[in-house]
Amino acid sequence: MTFGIDRLLADPALRAPLKGRRVALLAHPASVTADLTHSIDALAACPTSRSPPPSGRSTACAATCRTT
């Protein structure tokens, strides 16, 4: 089984519709990828995303996804 966040991070075609859009992630502390990285950390580390502005990370985070 592959988690949705893992599929999103691995497949540029799934990220393509997000190009230039703001993406919000409302995540529980247990929201992790298959390698146990928190989903927001994995999304922020995605080579096609910009890190969210510094604000209330514990409640909600937003990232803008840029795809090539």
PDBQT receptor file of N, H, CA, C and O in Angstrom, charges set to zero:
ATOM      1  N   MET A   1       0.840  -1.168   0.000  1.00  0.00    +0.000 N 
ATOM      2  CA  MET A   1       0.000   0.000   0.000  1.00  0.00    +0.000 C 
ATOM      3  C   MET A   1       0.892   1.240   0.000  1.00  0.00    +0.000 C 
ATOM      4  O   MET A   1       1.882   1.305   0.728  1.00  0.00    +0.000 OA
ATOM      5  N   THR A   2       0.534   2.206  -0.812  1.00  0.00    +0.000 N 
ATOM      6  H   THR A   2      -0.270   2.154  -1.404  1.00  0.00    +0.000 HD
ATOM      7  CA  THR A   2       1.279   3.450  -0.894  1.00  0.00    +0.000 C 
ATOM      8  C   THR A   2       0.391   4.586  -0.403  1.00  0.00    +0.000 C 
ATOM      9  O   THR A   2      -0.739   4.747  -0.863  1.00  0.00    +0.000 OA
ATOM     10  N   PHE A   3       0.910   5.370   0.534  1.00  0.00    +0.000 N 
ATOM     11  H   PHE A   3       1.828   5.240   0.908  1.00  0.00    +0.000 HD
ATOM     12  CA  PHE A   3       0.161   6.511   1.047  1.00  0.00    +0.000 C 
ATOM     13  C   PHE A   3       0.035   7.580  -0.030  1.00  0.00    +0.000 C 
ATOM     14  O   PHE A   3       0.885   7.682  -0.914  1.00  0.00    +0.000 OA
ATOM     15  N   GLY A   4      -1.015   8.367   0.044  1.00  0.00    +0.000 N 
ATOM     16  H   GLY A   4      -1.706   8.285   0.762  1.00  0.00    +0.000 HD
ATOM     17  CA  GLY A   4      -1.238   9.436  -0.930  1.00  0.00    +0.000 C 
ATOM     18  C   GLY A   4      -0.102  10.437  -0.972  1.00  0.00    +0.000 C 
ATOM     19  O   GLY A   4       0.276  10.898  -2.049  1.00  0.00    +0.000 OA
ATOM     20  N   ILE A   5       0.454  10.785   0.194  1.00  0.00    +0.000 N 
ATOM     21  H   ILE A   5       0.147  10.410   1.069  1.00  0.00    +0.000 HD
ATOM     22  CA  ILE A   5       1.556  11.746   0.218  1.00  0.00    +0.000 C 
ATOM     23  C   ILE A   5       2.775  11.179  -0.498  1.00  0.00    +0.000 C 
ATOM     24  O   ILE A   5       3.495  11.910  -1.178  1.00  0.00    +0.000 OA
ATOM     25  N   ASP A   6       3.010   9.876  -0.346  1.00  0.00    +0.000 N 
ATOM     26  H   ASP A   6       2.426   9.281   0.207  1.00  0.00    +0.000 HD
ATOM     27  CA  ASP A   6       4.143   9.251  -1.043  1.00  0.00    +0.000 C 
ATOM     28  C   ASP A   6       3.929   9.266  -2.547  1.00  0.00    +0.000 C 
ATOM     29  O   ASP A   6       4.867   9.509  -3.306  1.00  0.00    +0.000 OA
ATOM     30  N   ARG A   7       2.719   9.014  -2.979  1.00  0.00    +0.000 N 
ATOM     31  H   ARG A   7       1.956   8.817  -2.362  1.00  0.00    +0.000 HD
ATOM     32  CA  ARG A   7       2.418   9.056  -4.416  1.00  0.00    +0.000 C 
ATOM     33  C   ARG A   7       2.594  10.469  -4.955  1.00  0.00    +0.000 C 
ATOM     34  O   ARG A   7       3.163  10.660  -6.029  1.00  0.00    +0.000 OA
ATOM     35  N   LEU A   8       2.105  11.460  -4.209  1.00  0.00    +0.000 N 
ATOM     36  H   LEU A   8       1.643  11.305  -3.336  1.00  0.00    +0.000 HD
ATOM     37  CA  LEU A   8       2.223  12.856  -4.634  1.00  0.00    +0.000 C 
ATOM     38  C   LEU A   8       3.684  13.271  -4.772  1.00  0.00    +0.000 C 
ATOM     39  O   LEU A   8       4.057  13.933  -5.741  1.00  0.00    +0.000 OA
ATOM     40  N   LEU A   9       4.495  12.887  -3.818  1.00  0.00    +0.000 N 
ATOM     41  H   LEU A   9       4.191  12.349  -3.031  1.00  0.00    +0.000 HD
ATOM     42  CA  LEU A   9       5.912  13.260  -3.847  1.00  0.00    +0.000 C 
ATOM     43  C   LEU A   9       6.686  12.530  -4.937  1.00  0.00    +0.000 C 
ATOM     44  O   LEU A   9       7.630  13.087  -5.497  1.00  0.00    +0.000 OA
ATOM     45  N   ALA A  10       6.304  11.300  -5.247  1.00  0.00    +0.000 N 
ATOM     46  H   ALA A  10       5.536  10.848  -4.792  1.00  0.00    +0.000 HD
ATOM     47  CA  ALA A  10       7.051  10.485  -6.201  1.00  0.00    +0.000 C 
ATOM     48  C   ALA A  10       6.665  10.727  -7.662  1.00  0.00    +0.000 C 
ATOM     49  O   ALA A  10       7.458  10.457  -8.564  1.00  0.00    +0.000 OA
ATOM     50  N   ASP A  11       5.460  11.229  -7.899  1.00  0.00    +0.000 N 
ATOM     51  H   ASP A  11       4.816  11.449  -7.167  1.00  0.00    +0.000 HD
ATOM     52  CA  ASP A  11       4.957  11.303  -9.271  1.00  0.00    +0.000 C 
ATOM     53  C   ASP A  11       4.739  12.756  -9.714  1.00  0.00    +0.000 C 
ATOM     54  O   ASP A  11       3.771  13.386  -9.286  1.00  0.00    +0.000 OA
ATOM     55  N   PRO A  12       5.617  13.294 -10.560  1.00  0.00    +0.000 N 
ATOM     56  CA  PRO A  12       5.455  14.668 -11.034  1.00  0.00    +0.000 C 
ATOM     57  C   PRO A  12       4.117  14.908 -11.737  1.00  0.00    +0.000 C 
ATOM     58  O   PRO A  12       3.596  16.022 -11.705  1.00  0.00    +0.000 OA
ATOM     59  N   ALA A  13       3.562  13.884 -12.363  1.00  0.00    +0.000 N 
ATOM     60  H   ALA A  13       3.985  12.978 -12.388  1.00  0.00    +0.000 HD
ATOM     61  CA  ALA A  13       2.274  14.039 -13.053  1.00  0.00    +0.000 C 
ATOM     62  C   ALA A  13       1.152  14.335 -12.059  1.00  0.00    +0.000 C 
ATOM     63  O   ALA A  13       0.204  15.046 -12.390  1.00  0.00    +0.000 OA
ATOM     64  N   LEU A  14       1.252  13.800 -10.856  1.00  0.00    +0.000 N 
ATOM     65  H   LEU A  14       2.022  13.221 -10.586  1.00  0.00    +0.000 HD
ATOM     66  CA  LEU A  14       0.240  14.089  -9.837  1.00  0.00    +0.000 C 
ATOM     67  C   LEU A  14       0.398  15.510  -9.284  1.00  0.00    +0.000 C 
ATOM     68  O   LEU A  14      -0.580  16.121  -8.853  1.00  0.00    +0.000 OA
ATOM     69  N   ARG A  15       1.626  16.030  -9.298  1.00  0.00    +0.000 N 
ATOM     70  H   ARG A  15       2.420  15.533  -9.648  1.00  0.00    +0.000 HD
ATOM     71  CA  ARG A  15       1.856  17.394  -8.829  1.00  0.00    +0.000 C 
ATOM     72  C   ARG A  15       1.547  18.441  -9.889  1.00  0.00    +0.000 C 
ATOM     73  O   ARG A  15       1.352  19.611  -9.561  1.00  0.00    +0.000 OA
ATOM     74  N   ALA A  16       1.500  18.045 -11.140  1.00  0.00    +0.000 N 
ATOM     75  H   ALA A  16       1.659  17.094 -11.407  1.00  0.00    +0.000 HD
ATOM     76  CA  ALA A  16       1.311  18.998 -12.239  1.00  0.00    +0.000 C 
ATOM     77  C   ALA A  16       0.070  19.883 -12.072  1.00  0.00    +0.000 C 
ATOM     78  O   ALA A  16       0.172  21.086 -12.312  1.00  0.00    +0.000 OA
ATOM     79  N   PRO A  17      -1.087  19.360 -11.676  1.00  0.00    +0.000 N 
ATOM     80  CA  PRO A  17      -2.260  20.242 -11.506  1.00  0.00    +0.000 C 
ATOM     81  C   PRO A  17      -2.097  21.263 -10.385  1.00  0.00    +0.000 C 
ATOM     82  O   PRO A  17      -2.878  22.210 -10.299  1.00  0.00    +0.000 OA
ATOM     83  N   LEU A  18      -1.106  21.087  -9.537  1.00  0.00    +0.000 N 
ATOM     84  H   LEU A  18      -0.471  20.318  -9.608  1.00  0.00    +0.000 HD
ATOM     85  CA  LEU A  18      -0.876  22.003  -8.423  1.00  0.00    +0.000 C 
ATOM     86  C   LEU A  18       0.068  23.138  -8.782  1.00  0.00    +0.000 C 
ATOM     87  O   LEU A  18       0.305  24.037  -7.975  1.00  0.00    +0.000 OA
ATOM     88  N   LYS A  19       0.605  23.095  -9.992  1.00  0.00    +0.000 N 
ATOM     89  H   LYS A  19       0.412  22.365 -10.648  1.00  0.00    +0.000 HD
ATOM     90  CA  LYS A  19       1.591  24.089 -10.412  1.00  0.00    +0.000 C 
ATOM     91  C   LYS A  19       1.038  25.503 -10.217  1.00  0.00    +0.000 C 
ATOM     92  O   LYS A  19      -0.035  25.845 -10.714  1.00  0.00    +0.000 OA
ATOM     93  N   GLY A  20       1.801  26.310  -9.481  1.00  0.00    +0.000 N 
ATOM     94  H   GLY A  20       2.673  26.032  -9.077  1.00  0.00    +0.000 HD
ATOM     95  CA  GLY A  20       1.432  27.699  -9.267  1.00  0.00    +0.000 C 
ATOM     96  C   GLY A  20       0.314  27.916  -8.264  1.00  0.00    +0.000 C 
ATOM     97  O   GLY A  20      -0.119  29.051  -8.064  1.00  0.00    +0.000 OA
ATOM     98  N   ARG A  21      -0.153  26.874  -7.641  1.00  0.00    +0.000 N 
ATOM     99  H   ARG A  21       0.199  25.952  -7.803  1.00  0.00    +0.000 HD
ATOM    100  CA  ARG A  21      -1.253  26.998  -6.684  1.00  0.00    +0.000 C 
ATOM    101  C   ARG A  21      -0.739  26.873  -5.263  1.00  0.00    +0.000 C 
ATOM    102  O   ARG A  21       0.299  26.261  -5.012  1.00  0.00    +0.000 OA
ATOM    103  N   ARG A  22      -1.477  27.458  -4.346  1.00  0.00    +0.000 N 
ATOM    104  H   ARG A  22      -2.320  27.955  -4.550  1.00  0.00    +0.000 HD
ATOM    105  CA  ARG A  22      -1.170  27.288  -2.927  1.00  0.00    +0.000 C 
ATOM    106  C   ARG A  22      -1.829  25.999  -2.476  1.00  0.00    +0.000 C 
ATOM    107  O   ARG A  22      -2.981  25.721  -2.808  1.00  0.00    +0.000 OA
ATOM    108  N   VAL A  23      -1.086  25.227  -1.722  1.00  0.00    +0.000 N 
ATOM    109  H   VAL A  23      -0.150  25.453  -1.452  1.00  0.00    +0.000 HD
ATOM    110  CA  VAL A  23      -1.587  23.951  -1.228  1.00  0.00    +0.000 C 
ATOM    111  C   VAL A  23      -1.528  23.975   0.289  1.00  0.00    +0.000 C 
ATOM    112  O   VAL A  23      -0.480  24.251   0.874  1.00  0.00    +0.000 OA
ATOM    113  N   ALA A  24      -2.644  23.688   0.915  1.00  0.00    +0.000 N 
ATOM    114  H   ALA A  24      -3.495  23.464   0.440  1.00  0.00    +0.000 HD
ATOM    115  CA  ALA A  24      -2.670  23.629   2.377  1.00  0.00    +0.000 C 
ATOM    116  C   ALA A  24      -2.678  22.173   2.812  1.00  0.00    +0.000 C 
ATOM    117  O   ALA A  24      -3.298  21.316   2.181  1.00  0.00    +0.000 OA
ATOM    118  N   LEU A  25      -1.986  21.922   3.887  1.00  0.00    +0.000 N 
ATOM    119  H   LEU A  25      -1.483  22.618   4.399  1.00  0.00    +0.000 HD
ATOM    120  CA  LEU A  25      -1.958  20.571   4.449  1.00  0.00    +0.000 C 
ATOM    121  C   LEU A  25      -2.353  20.674   5.911  1.00  0.00    +0.000 C 
ATOM    122  O   LEU A  25      -1.636  21.266   6.719  1.00  0.00    +0.000 OA
ATOM    123  N   LEU A  26      -3.481  20.105   6.240  1.00  0.00    +0.000 N 
ATOM    124  H   LEU A  26      -4.063  19.625   5.585  1.00  0.00    +0.000 HD
ATOM    125  CA  LEU A  26      -3.909  20.010   7.620  1.00  0.00    +0.000 C 
ATOM    126  C   LEU A  26      -3.540  18.609   8.052  1.00  0.00    +0.000 C 
ATOM    127  O   LEU A  26      -4.124  17.634   7.579  1.00  0.00    +0.000 OA
ATOM    128  N   ALA A  27      -2.576  18.503   8.946  1.00  0.00    +0.000 N 
ATOM    129  H   ALA A  27      -2.103  19.295   9.331  1.00  0.00    +0.000 HD
ATOM    130  CA  ALA A  27      -2.008  17.194   9.252  1.00  0.00    +0.000 C 
ATOM    131  C   ALA A  27      -1.939  16.941  10.749  1.00  0.00    +0.000 C 
ATOM    132  O   ALA A  27      -1.665  17.843  11.540  1.00  0.00    +0.000 OA
ATOM    133  N   HIS A  28      -2.186  15.736  11.103  1.00  0.00    +0.000 N 
ATOM    134  H   HIS A  28      -2.409  15.003  10.461  1.00  0.00    +0.000 HD
ATOM    135  CA  HIS A  28      -2.062  15.236  12.471  1.00  0.00    +0.000 C 
ATOM    136  C   HIS A  28      -0.584  14.919  12.707  1.00  0.00    +0.000 C 
ATOM    137  O   HIS A  28       0.135  14.653  11.744  1.00  0.00    +0.000 OA
ATOM    138  N   PRO A  29      -0.111  14.938  13.950  1.00  0.00    +0.000 N 
ATOM    139  CA  PRO A  29       1.295  14.593  14.199  1.00  0.00    +0.000 C 
ATOM    140  C   PRO A  29       1.697  13.214  13.664  1.00  0.00    +0.000 C 
ATOM    141  O   PRO A  29       2.876  12.964  13.417  1.00  0.00    +0.000 OA
ATOM    142  N   ALA A  30       0.731  12.332  13.490  1.00  0.00    +0.000 N 
ATOM    143  H   ALA A  30      -0.228  12.535  13.690  1.00  0.00    +0.000 HD
ATOM    144  CA  ALA A  30       1.042  10.996  12.975  1.00  0.00    +0.000 C 
ATOM    145  C   ALA A  30       0.953  10.919  11.454  1.00  0.00    +0.000 C 
ATOM    146  O   ALA A  30       1.034   9.826  10.895  1.00  0.00    +0.000 OA
ATOM    147  N   SER A  31       0.790  12.047  10.776  1.00  0.00    +0.000 N 
ATOM    148  H   SER A  31       0.724  12.935  11.231  1.00  0.00    +0.000 HD
ATOM    149  CA  SER A  31       0.719  12.072   9.310  1.00  0.00    +0.000 C 
ATOM    150  C   SER A  31       2.129  11.969   8.757  1.00  0.00    +0.000 C 
ATOM    151  O   SER A  31       2.844  12.966   8.657  1.00  0.00    +0.000 OA
ATOM    152  N   VAL A  32       2.519  10.763   8.402  1.00  0.00    +0.000 N 
ATOM    153  H   VAL A  32       1.938   9.953   8.483  1.00  0.00    +0.000 HD
ATOM    154  CA  VAL A  32       3.889  10.517   7.969  1.00  0.00    +0.000 C 
ATOM    155  C   VAL A  32       3.933   9.787   6.638  1.00  0.00    +0.000 C 
ATOM    156  O   VAL A  32       2.949   9.194   6.196  1.00  0.00    +0.000 OA
ATOM    157  N   THR A  33       5.098   9.847   6.014  1.00  0.00    +0.000 N 
ATOM    158  H   THR A  33       5.897  10.328   6.373  1.00  0.00    +0.000 HD
ATOM    159  CA  THR A  33       5.345   9.100   4.785  1.00  0.00    +0.000 C 
ATOM    160  C   THR A  33       5.766   7.679   5.152  1.00  0.00    +0.000 C 
ATOM    161  O   THR A  33       5.856   7.335   6.331  1.00  0.00    +0.000 OA
ATOM    162  N   ALA A  34       6.016   6.873   4.155  1.00  0.00    +0.000 N 
ATOM    163  H   ALA A  34       5.943   7.152   3.198  1.00  0.00    +0.000 HD
ATOM    164  CA  ALA A  34       6.414   5.481   4.395  1.00  0.00    +0.000 C 
ATOM    165  C   ALA A  34       7.721   5.380   5.184  1.00  0.00    +0.000 C 
ATOM    166  O   ALA A  34       7.937   4.401   5.898  1.00  0.00    +0.000 OA
ATOM    167  N   ASP A  35       8.602   6.396   5.058  1.00  0.00    +0.000 N 
ATOM    168  H   ASP A  35       8.427   7.191   4.477  1.00  0.00    +0.000 HD
ATOM    169  CA  ASP A  35       9.862   6.356   5.816  1.00  0.00    +0.000 C 
ATOM    170  C   ASP A  35       9.771   7.144   7.130  1.00  0.00    +0.000 C 
ATOM    171  O   ASP A  35      10.789   7.482   7.735  1.00  0.00    +0.000 OA
ATOM    172  N   LEU A  36       8.537   7.430   7.558  1.00  0.00    +0.000 N 
ATOM    173  H   LEU A  36       7.710   7.156   7.067  1.00  0.00    +0.000 HD
ATOM    174  CA  LEU A  36       8.228   8.084   8.831  1.00  0.00    +0.000 C 
ATOM    175  C   LEU A  36       8.644   9.553   8.914  1.00  0.00    +0.000 C 
ATOM    176  O   LEU A  36       8.857  10.082  10.005  1.00  0.00    +0.000 OA
ATOM    177  N   THR A  37       8.758  10.206   7.763  1.00  0.00    +0.000 N 
ATOM    178  H   THR A  37       8.585   9.777   6.877  1.00  0.00    +0.000 HD
ATOM    179  CA  THR A  37       8.977  11.647   7.717  1.00  0.00    +0.000 C 
ATOM    180  C   THR A  37       7.609  12.308   7.809  1.00  0.00    +0.000 C 
ATOM    181  O   THR A  37       6.669  11.875   7.142  1.00  0.00    +0.000 OA
ATOM    182  N   HIS A  38       7.483  13.356   8.630  1.00  0.00    +0.000 N 
ATOM    183  H   HIS A  38       8.247  13.708   9.172  1.00  0.00    +0.000 HD
ATOM    184  CA  HIS A  38       6.191  14.025   8.729  1.00  0.00    +0.000 C 
ATOM    185  C   HIS A  38       5.808  14.579   7.356  1.00  0.00    +0.000 C 
ATOM    186  O   HIS A  38       6.665  15.057   6.613  1.00  0.00    +0.000 OA
ATOM    187  N   SER A  39       4.534  14.513   7.030  1.00  0.00    +0.000 N 
ATOM    188  H   SER A  39       3.838  14.124   7.634  1.00  0.00    +0.000 HD
ATOM    189  CA  SER A  39       4.065  14.904   5.700  1.00  0.00    +0.000 C 
ATOM    190  C   SER A  39       4.449  16.324   5.319  1.00  0.00    +0.000 C 
ATOM    191  O   SER A  39       4.842  16.559   4.177  1.00  0.00    +0.000 OA
ATOM    192  N   ILE A  40       4.350  17.283   6.241  1.00  0.00    +0.000 N 
ATOM    193  H   ILE A  40       4.031  17.092   7.170  1.00  0.00    +0.000 HD
ATOM    194  CA  ILE A  40       4.703  18.664   5.887  1.00  0.00    +0.000 C 
ATOM    195  C   ILE A  40       6.191  18.803   5.644  1.00  0.00    +0.000 C 
ATOM    196  O   ILE A  40       6.605  19.576   4.779  1.00  0.00    +0.000 OA
ATOM    197  N   ASP A  41       7.003  18.071   6.388  1.00  0.00    +0.000 N 
ATOM    198  H   ASP A  41       6.667  17.443   7.090  1.00  0.00    +0.000 HD
ATOM    199  CA  ASP A  41       8.451  18.115   6.148  1.00  0.00    +0.000 C 
ATOM    200  C   ASP A  41       8.785  17.516   4.788  1.00  0.00    +0.000 C 
ATOM    201  O   ASP A  41       9.637  18.041   4.072  1.00  0.00    +0.000 OA
ATOM    202  N   ALA A  42       8.126  16.431   4.432  1.00  0.00    +0.000 N 
ATOM    203  H   ALA A  42       7.434  16.005   5.014  1.00  0.00    +0.000 HD
ATOM    204  CA  ALA A  42       8.355  15.797   3.130  1.00  0.00    +0.000 C 
ATOM    205  C   ALA A  42       7.888  16.701   2.001  1.00  0.00    +0.000 C 
ATOM    206  O   ALA A  42       8.556  16.804   0.972  1.00  0.00    +0.000 OA
ATOM    207  N   LEU A  43       6.752  17.355   2.183  1.00  0.00    +0.000 N 
ATOM    208  H   LEU A  43       6.209  17.271   3.018  1.00  0.00    +0.000 HD
ATOM    209  CA  LEU A  43       6.236  18.251   1.155  1.00  0.00    +0.000 C 
ATOM    210  C   LEU A  43       7.143  19.470   0.998  1.00  0.00    +0.000 C 
ATOM    211  O   LEU A  43       7.414  19.904  -0.121  1.00  0.00    +0.000 OA
ATOM    212  N   ALA A  44       7.607  20.017   2.110  1.00  0.00    +0.000 N 
ATOM    213  H   ALA A  44       7.387  19.664   3.019  1.00  0.00    +0.000 HD
ATOM    214  CA  ALA A  44       8.504  21.175   2.048  1.00  0.00    +0.000 C 
ATOM    215  C   ALA A  44       9.841  20.815   1.406  1.00  0.00    +0.000 C 
ATOM    216  O   ALA A  44      10.465  21.658   0.761  1.00  0.00    +0.000 OA
ATOM    217  N   ALA A  45      10.285  19.570   1.579  1.00  0.00    +0.000 N 
ATOM    218  H   ALA A  45       9.779  18.886   2.104  1.00  0.00    +0.000 HD
ATOM    219  CA  ALA A  45      11.554  19.129   1.000  1.00  0.00    +0.000 C 
ATOM    220  C   ALA A  45      11.423  18.720  -0.465  1.00  0.00    +0.000 C 
ATOM    221  O   ALA A  45      12.427  18.500  -1.141  1.00  0.00    +0.000 OA
ATOM    222  N   CYS A  46      10.214  18.621  -0.945  1.00  0.00    +0.000 N 
ATOM    223  H   CYS A  46       9.398  18.799  -0.395  1.00  0.00    +0.000 HD
ATOM    224  CA  CYS A  46       9.981  18.255  -2.345  1.00  0.00    +0.000 C 
ATOM    225  C   CYS A  46      10.692  19.272  -3.229  1.00  0.00    +0.000 C 
ATOM    226  O   CYS A  46      10.531  20.476  -3.026  1.00  0.00    +0.000 OA
ATOM    227  N   PRO A  47      11.471  18.820  -4.199  1.00  0.00    +0.000 N 
ATOM    228  CA  PRO A  47      12.250  19.753  -5.016  1.00  0.00    +0.000 C 
ATOM    229  C   PRO A  47      11.399  20.732  -5.817  1.00  0.00    +0.000 C 
ATOM    230  O   PRO A  47      11.928  21.714  -6.337  1.00  0.00    +0.000 OA
ATOM    231  N   THR A  48      10.118  20.494  -5.926  1.00  0.00    +0.000 N 
ATOM    232  H   THR A  48       9.688  19.696  -5.503  1.00  0.00    +0.000 HD
ATOM    233  CA  THR A  48       9.265  21.396  -6.694  1.00  0.00    +0.000 C 
ATOM    234  C   THR A  48       8.353  22.219  -5.808  1.00  0.00    +0.000 C 
ATOM    235  O   THR A  48       7.355  22.755  -6.289  1.00  0.00    +0.000 OA
ATOM    236  N   SER A  49       8.670  22.334  -4.521  1.00  0.00    +0.000 N 
ATOM    237  H   SER A  49       9.481  21.899  -4.131  1.00  0.00    +0.000 HD
ATOM    238  CA  SER A  49       7.827  23.155  -3.652  1.00  0.00    +0.000 C 
ATOM    239  C   SER A  49       8.654  24.210  -2.953  1.00  0.00    +0.000 C 
ATOM    240  O   SER A  49       9.860  24.056  -2.760  1.00  0.00    +0.000 OA
ATOM    241  N   ARG A  50       7.990  25.273  -2.580  1.00  0.00    +0.000 N 
ATOM    242  H   ARG A  50       7.010  25.398  -2.737  1.00  0.00    +0.000 HD
ATOM    243  CA  ARG A  50       8.614  26.311  -1.775  1.00  0.00    +0.000 C 
ATOM    244  C   ARG A  50       8.152  26.107  -0.353  1.00  0.00    +0.000 C 
ATOM    245  O   ARG A  50       7.009  25.712  -0.123  1.00  0.00    +0.000 OA
ATOM    246  N   SER A  51       9.014  26.367   0.598  1.00  0.00    +0.000 N 
ATOM    247  H   SER A  51       9.942  26.688   0.411  1.00  0.00    +0.000 HD
ATOM    248  CA  SER A  51       8.669  26.197   2.001  1.00  0.00    +0.000 C 
ATOM    249  C   SER A  51       7.572  27.167   2.404  1.00  0.00    +0.000 C 
ATOM    250  O   SER A  51       7.463  28.260   1.846  1.00  0.00    +0.000 OA
ATOM    251  N   PRO A  52       6.761  26.765   3.374  1.00  0.00    +0.000 N 
ATOM    252  CA  PRO A  52       5.690  27.639   3.840  1.00  0.00    +0.000 C 
ATOM    253  C   PRO A  52       6.237  28.826   4.619  1.00  0.00    +0.000 C 
ATOM    254  O   PRO A  52       7.348  28.770   5.146  1.00  0.00    +0.000 OA
ATOM    255  N   PRO A  53       5.459  29.896   4.691  1.00  0.00    +0.000 N 
ATOM    256  CA  PRO A  53       5.892  31.019   5.513  1.00  0.00    +0.000 C 
ATOM    257  C   PRO A  53       5.915  30.599   6.975  1.00  0.00    +0.000 C 
ATOM    258  O   PRO A  53       5.140  29.730   7.376  1.00  0.00    +0.000 OA
ATOM    259  N   PRO A  54       6.794  31.204   7.785  1.00  0.00    +0.000 N 
ATOM    260  CA  PRO A  54       6.858  30.796   9.189  1.00  0.00    +0.000 C 
ATOM    261  C   PRO A  54       5.619  31.243   9.950  1.00  0.00    +0.000 C 
ATOM    262  O   PRO A  54       5.463  32.426  10.251  1.00  0.00    +0.000 OA
ATOM    263  N   SER A  55       4.756  30.315  10.256  1.00  0.00    +0.000 N 
ATOM    264  H   SER A  55       4.882  29.354  10.012  1.00  0.00    +0.000 HD
ATOM    265  CA  SER A  55       3.547  30.608  11.021  1.00  0.00    +0.000 C 
ATOM    266  C   SER A  55       2.969  29.313  11.522  1.00  0.00    +0.000 C 
ATOM    267  O   SER A  55       3.147  28.284  10.870  1.00  0.00    +0.000 OA
ATOM    268  N   GLY A  56       2.296  29.307  12.630  1.00  0.00    +0.000 N 
ATOM    269  H   GLY A  56       2.152  30.143  13.160  1.00  0.00    +0.000 HD
ATOM    270  CA  GLY A  56       1.559  28.208  13.230  1.00  0.00    +0.000 C 
ATOM    271  C   GLY A  56       1.742  26.831  12.646  1.00  0.00    +0.000 C 
ATOM    272  O   GLY A  56       0.750  26.186  12.304  1.00  0.00    +0.000 OA
ATOM    273  N   ARG A  57       2.945  26.356  12.516  1.00  0.00    +0.000 N 
ATOM    274  H   ARG A  57       3.750  26.880  12.794  1.00  0.00    +0.000 HD
ATOM    275  CA  ARG A  57       3.198  25.053  11.924  1.00  0.00    +0.000 C 
ATOM    276  C   ARG A  57       2.423  23.934  12.594  1.00  0.00    +0.000 C 
ATOM    277  O   ARG A  57       2.016  22.982  11.927  1.00  0.00    +0.000 OA
ATOM    278  N   SER A  58       2.211  24.027  13.894  1.00  0.00    +0.000 N 
ATOM    279  H   SER A  58       2.542  24.800  14.436  1.00  0.00    +0.000 HD
ATOM    280  CA  SER A  58       1.553  22.941  14.592  1.00  0.00    +0.000 C 
ATOM    281  C   SER A  58       0.081  22.815  14.250  1.00  0.00    +0.000 C 
ATOM    282  O   SER A  58      -0.500  21.744  14.429  1.00  0.00    +0.000 OA
ATOM    283  N   THR A  59      -0.538  23.887  13.761  1.00  0.00    +0.000 N 
ATOM    284  H   THR A  59      -0.066  24.757  13.615  1.00  0.00    +0.000 HD
ATOM    285  CA  THR A  59      -1.953  23.805  13.435  1.00  0.00    +0.000 C 
ATOM    286  C   THR A  59      -2.198  23.606  11.947  1.00  0.00    +0.000 C 
ATOM    287  O   THR A  59      -2.982  22.738  11.564  1.00  0.00    +0.000 OA
ATOM    288  N   ALA A  60      -1.559  24.376  11.122  1.00  0.00    +0.000 N 
ATOM    289  H   ALA A  60      -0.922  25.082  11.433  1.00  0.00    +0.000 HD
ATOM    290  CA  ALA A  60      -1.762  24.239   9.682  1.00  0.00    +0.000 C 
ATOM    291  C   ALA A  60      -0.567  24.830   8.953  1.00  0.00    +0.000 C 
ATOM    292  O   ALA A  60       0.056  25.774   9.437  1.00  0.00    +0.000 OA
ATOM    293  N   CYS A  61      -0.256  24.289   7.819  1.00  0.00    +0.000 N 
ATOM    294  H   CYS A  61      -0.762  23.522   7.426  1.00  0.00    +0.000 HD
ATOM    295  CA  CYS A  61       0.852  24.792   7.018  1.00  0.00    +0.000 C 
ATOM    296  C   CYS A  61       0.401  24.897   5.569  1.00  0.00    +0.000 C 
ATOM    297  O   CYS A  61      -0.491  24.171   5.129  1.00  0.00    +0.000 OA
ATOM    298  N   ALA A  62       1.014  25.791   4.849  1.00  0.00    +0.000 N 
ATOM    299  H   ALA A  62       1.738  26.381   5.207  1.00  0.00    +0.000 HD
ATOM    300  CA  ALA A  62       0.713  25.922   3.427  1.00  0.00    +0.000 C 
ATOM    301  C   ALA A  62       2.010  25.938   2.654  1.00  0.00    +0.000 C 
ATOM    302  O   ALA A  62       3.016  26.464   3.129  1.00  0.00    +0.000 OA
ATOM    303  N   ALA A  63       1.992  25.371   1.479  1.00  0.00    +0.000 N 
ATOM    304  H   ALA A  63       1.174  24.943   1.094  1.00  0.00    +0.000 HD
ATOM    305  CA  ALA A  63       3.158  25.380   0.608  1.00  0.00    +0.000 C 
ATOM    306  C   ALA A  63       2.689  25.639  -0.799  1.00  0.00    +0.000 C 
ATOM    307  O   ALA A  63       1.580  25.257  -1.172  1.00  0.00    +0.000 OA
ATOM    308  N   THR A  64       3.513  26.273  -1.571  1.00  0.00    +0.000 N 
ATOM    309  H   THR A  64       4.414  26.583  -1.268  1.00  0.00    +0.000 HD
ATOM    310  CA  THR A  64       3.196  26.496  -2.970  1.00  0.00    +0.000 C 
ATOM    311  C   THR A  64       4.011  25.515  -3.784  1.00  0.00    +0.000 C 
ATOM    312  O   THR A  64       5.236  25.467  -3.674  1.00  0.00    +0.000 OA
ATOM    313  N   CYS A  65       3.330  24.737  -4.598  1.00  0.00    +0.000 N 
ATOM    314  H   CYS A  65       2.335  24.776  -4.687  1.00  0.00    +0.000 HD
ATOM    315  CA  CYS A  65       4.000  23.689  -5.374  1.00  0.00    +0.000 C 
ATOM    316  C   CYS A  65       4.337  24.234  -6.757  1.00  0.00    +0.000 C 
ATOM    317  O   CYS A  65       3.463  24.737  -7.463  1.00  0.00    +0.000 OA
ATOM    318  N   ARG A  66       5.592  24.132  -7.135  1.00  0.00    +0.000 N 
ATOM    319  H   ARG A  66       6.302  23.723  -6.562  1.00  0.00    +0.000 HD
ATOM    320  CA  ARG A  66       6.039  24.530  -8.466  1.00  0.00    +0.000 C 
ATOM    321  C   ARG A  66       6.507  23.269  -9.178  1.00  0.00    +0.000 C 
ATOM    322  O   ARG A  66       7.421  22.596  -8.701  1.00  0.00    +0.000 OA
ATOM    323  N   THR A  67       5.911  22.947 -10.284  1.00  0.00    +0.000 N 
ATOM    324  H   THR A  67       5.168  23.494 -10.671  1.00  0.00    +0.000 HD
ATOM    325  CA  THR A  67       6.346  21.773 -11.019  1.00  0.00    +0.000 C 
ATOM    326  C   THR A  67       6.968  22.183 -12.332  1.00  0.00    +0.000 C 
ATOM    327  O   THR A  67       6.641  23.229 -12.895  1.00  0.00    +0.000 OA
ATOM    328  N   THR A  68       7.862  21.352 -12.809  1.00  0.00    +0.000 N 
ATOM    329  H   THR A  68       8.127  20.503 -12.352  1.00  0.00    +0.000 HD
ATOM    330  CA  THR A  68       8.527  21.686 -14.074  1.00  0.00    +0.000 C 
ATOM    331  C   THR A  68       7.945  20.853 -15.177  1.00  0.00    +0.000 C 
ATOM    332  O   THR A  68       8.363  20.975 -16.328  1.00  0.00    +0.000 OA
TER     333      THR A  68
